């Protein structure tokens, strides 16, 4: 587990009409402040990453589809510096993943349908506070290739 990353099971309320899928409330213990909420759609097999935020805390949930979410801790002052974390998040594992500033993250669409990734961010998007590198950048020891086990 990477220091500062939190995974919370999210509530779903189901009935014969459909369901409600919670994401975050202002009285949640992980809530910092409201910046913006947006959805990112990723197609099966596509990788979006790597990126990190200098200031923004991310709160990801995937209500539709499935992603492989990968985190890498490169923070010099972190007790988990150098650690990787891989999670499958989506319909079968409906959780909120809170990612603190300074942690590299990326995700890959898995399965047969596009995945909708919701982010309830602590700050509005600011291109000056985000750092992006290629999904294949050698600074992060990870391969996005499918592994047959």
VENSULNOR-V616507 format. One record per residue. N is the residue number from 1. SS is DSSP state (h for helix, s for strand, l for the rest). Layout:
BEGIN
N | SS
N | SS
END
This chain:
BEGIN
1 | l
2 | l
3 | l
4 | l
5 | l
6 | s
7 | s
8 | s
9 | s
10 | l
11 | l
12 | s
13 | s
14 | s
15 | s
16 | l
17 | l
18 | s
19 | s
20 | s
21 | s
22 | l
23 | l
24 | l
25 | l
26 | l
27 | l
28 | l
29 | l
30 | l
31 | l
32 | l
33 | l
34 | l
35 | l
36 | s
37 | s
38 | s
39 | s
40 | s
41 | s
42 | s
43 | l
44 | s
45 | l
46 | l
47 | s
48 | s
49 | s
50 | s
51 | s
52 | s
53 | s
54 | l
55 | l
56 | l
57 | l
58 | s
59 | s
60 | s
61 | s
62 | s
63 | s
64 | s
65 | l
66 | s
67 | s
68 | s
69 | s
70 | s
71 | s
72 | s
73 | s
74 | l
75 | l
76 | l
77 | l
78 | l
79 | l
80 | l
81 | l
82 | l
83 | l
84 | s
85 | s
86 | s
87 | s
88 | s
89 | s
90 | s
91 | l
92 | l
93 | s
94 | l
95 | s
96 | s
97 | s
98 | s
99 | s
100 | l
101 | l
102 | l
103 | s
104 | s
105 | s
106 | s
107 | s
108 | s
109 | s
110 | s
111 | l
112 | l
113 | l
114 | l
115 | s
116 | s
117 | s
118 | s
119 | s
120 | s
121 | s
122 | l
123 | l
124 | l
125 | l
126 | l
127 | h
128 | h
129 | h
130 | s
131 | s
132 | s
133 | l
134 | l
135 | l
136 | l
137 | l
138 | l
139 | l
140 | l
141 | l
142 | l
143 | l
144 | l
145 | l
146 | l
147 | l
148 | l
149 | l
END
